[in-house]
Amino acid sequence: MPTESIRSQVSVRIDQRSPSARVAYVSLNNARKVNTLNSPLMRELVDGLRKLGADPDLRAVVLTGEGSTAFIGGANIYEMLDFDVAAARDYITLCHECCDAVRAVPVPVIARINGHAIGAGLEIAASCDLRAASVDARFAMPEVKLGVPSVIEAALIPSLVGWGRAREILLLGETFGAADAAAWGLVERVVPVAELDQTVEKWVSSILNAEPRAVRMQKQLMRAWEDLPLRGAIRAGIDCFAEAWEQDAPRSAMRKFVESEKERKAAKKPG
């Protein structure tokens, strides 16, 4: 498939799976510097994700880093060396905008973690909906070792791993491996490098097999759940369920299911 370069450091490949279904493969192309997040790259990523999110036929996004060494090696320390308070605020706000752009994509975003996911790179991974990592991937939130706290979408980590483990990750700043990341719930799959793409594609296929509007509604509802108390989350779910019936997709999908069940049972009958 052709590659459309958004700008020099971010590329997007669009895979047309059907006339009304597209999958986007987004890559950070800064492998020489382990795909660290400099300001121009972050602006490109935000711009590219926002454009993708406006596509009504988009069904899924796969986000990865160029090469085999790093998914995203963190924020660009060299850019931060001479920050004052104002520059620090501007830079970390831009980092947040990257994470928020990932979360704002209205379809599932899959992190294809092909190497190190460090600091801001782990925050972007946490901002994705699903995470598959190679067995040699490494993770860390080392900001406390560099004189600053872990901030912005590091706030997502406790909901993934629990508060105790989050304190271990954020207060100690130590590096840990893919097996621990999976055991703690930080990633959903850990596979050999050669199986990483296959694992991602299984998820993509499952997403494509689901009803498109229902997937978008589910992601939107889950985002709302993050900010709602339990009673409010349940009420939001009731509203979302009712809204689904404003179109014919539920009726159509359920009729197909019922018909397939009838055929399956008929095929099992003797004679």
N, C-alpha and C positions, 0 to 999 in steps of 0.2 A: 504494500500500500504506500502511496506517496506521503511524504512528510511535509507538513506546512510549518515553516519556522515562524513563530510569533515574533521573536527577536533572537538575538544571538545566543542567549543562554537557556531558553525554554523552547521545547518543540512539542507539537501536537500532531499525532497521527490519528486520522478519523477512519474508522472501520465501519463501512456501510453494511450492516448485517441483513437488512431488508429495506424496502422502500421507505419505511417509517421507523427504522430503528438504527441508531448510530451509537457506537462505543468509541470513546476518546481515550487515547493513550498519551499521557503527558509525561515528559521526561525533563529533568533538570540537567542541563548539559554543561556541567562545570567540573568534570571528573578530575581534571588536573589539580583542582583545589578541593577535592573530595565533596563536591557539590555544596560547599558552604553558601550561606545566604548573604550575599552582598545586596546592597540596596537596589541596583538596577535589576538584578535577577528577581528580587521579590516583587518589584513593580510589574515586571513582565508576567510573573506567575499570577498575581492578582488579576491583571487585565485579561489574561488568557482564560482563567477559570470563570470570570464573570461573563465572558463572551460565550463560553460553552454552556453555562447555566441558562442562557437565554434561548437555547435551541430546544424547541418543543419535542423534537424527535430523539433527543439524547436519552440513552437508557442507562449508561454506566460510564464511570471514569476510572482509569487505572493510573495511579501516580507512582513514579519511580525516579531513581537517580541514574545517571549515565555511569556505565562501567560496573565493576564487580566489587569495588572497595567500599562504597558508601551509598546509602539511600540519601541521606542529607547529613553532612558532617558537622552541622551546627551553625551558629551565627558566625559572622566574619570578625574574628578578634582584632585583626589588623585595622579594620574600619573603626573599631571602638576605642582604640588606644588613647586618643586625645579628646574623648567626649567631654562636654560639660553637661549640666543638668538638662538643658533644652535639647541638645543633640541626642542625649540618651533617651529622652521621652519620645522624640520623633522616630528614632530607630526602633525602639521596642513597640511603638504603635504600629509601625509598618510590619513588624514580625507578626503582631496580632492580626493585622489585616490579611496576611497570608493564610493564617489558620482559619480565620473567619470566612475567607473566600472558599476554602475547602468545605467547611461546614455548610455554607450557603448553597452549594451546588444542589439542585433539587432531586438528584438521583444518587444512588449509592456511589461512594468514592472508595476505591480499594487501594490500600498502600501495598505496593510490591517492594518489600524491604530486602534489598539485595546486598546489604553490607551494614556499615555503621549508621545508627540513628542516634545522634548525640544532641543534647540540648534542644535548641529550636527544631532540629530535625525530628526528635522524639515528640515534640509538641505537635508538629504537623502530622506525624503518624497517628497520634492520639485523636486528632481532629478528623481523621478518615473514619468511615463507617465499618470497614473490615480491614484486617491487617494479616498478611501472609509474609513470613520471614524465612530466609535461608538459614540453614543450621549454623553458618559461621557469622551471622549477624551479631552485632554488639550494640548495647544500649547504655546510655548514661545521661544523667542530668547533673553535670559537673559544675554548675554555676557558682555554688558556694566556695569552690576551690579557686575561683577567679574573682572573688570579692563582691559578687552580686547574688541576690536570691533568684531562684527559678520562679518565673512569673507567667503572665498571660495564660495560654492554654495548658500550662502545667496544672492548672486548676481542674482539668479533666481527669488527671491521673488517679486521684482517690476513687472516683466512680468506677474505674476499671480494675484497680488492684486492692482497694480498701485503704483506710487511713493508716493503718500500721505499716503496711508495705510502702505506701506513698512517703511516709516519714523516712523510712530507710533509704529510699531512692533519692529524695530531695535533700535530706539533712546530711547524708554521708557523701553523696556525689560519686559513688563508686560505679565502675563499669560492670555490667553483668551480661550473660549470654542469652542466646535465643531460648534455650531450654527453660531457664528461669523466667524469662518473659512470658512464655506460654503457660507455665505452671501458675504464675501470678495473675493471669488473665489480661496481660498487656497486649498480647497478640493472639489471634485465633488459630493460626496454623504455623508449624515449623516443619520445613521439608528440605531435602537435599537441594542444592543449587539447581541441578538439572531438572527438578520437578517443580520449580517455583512458578514458571509460566503456566504449566499444566494446572496447578492448583488455582491460580488466579482465573484461568479460563473456565474452570468448573463453576466458580462463583458467577462469572459473567453469564454463562449459559443459564444458570438458575434464575438470575435476574431477568434475562430475556424471555424465559418461559413463564414468568409471572405477568399479571396484568399491569400495563405501564402506569396507569393512573393510580392504581392501588399502591404500587411501590412508592410513588411520589407522595401520596397521602400518608403512608406509613412513616416515611422519613420525616415529613413535616410534623406529624404527631409526636414522634419520639423526641424531636428537638423541643417541642412544647413541654413534654413530660419533664425535661431537665429543669425547667424553671417553675414548675407547678407543684403545690402540695398534693398529697394523694387524692383527696376528694376532687380537686380541680382537674387532676390528670384523668380521673375516671369520667368526669363530665365532658372533658374535651374529647375523649374517646367515643362517647355516645354521640356527640355532635358529628364527629368525623365519620362514624359508621353510617349515620343517617344521610350525610352529604354524599357518600359513595353511591347511593341509590338515585341521585339526581340524573345519572347517566345509565345506559343500559348494560354497561360492562359486568356488573355483578350477576344480573339475570342471565346474560349470555354465557358467562363462565360457568355458572352453576348448572345451566341446562346441559352444557357440554360434559360436565362431570357426571351428571345423572345418566346421560346417554351412554357414556363410556362404561359406567358401572353396570348398566343393563347388558351391554354387549359382553362384558367380562363374565358376568354370571351366566349368561346364555351359553357362552363358549365352554363353561365348566360342566354343563348339564350332559349326562350320558346320552348317546344316540344322537 
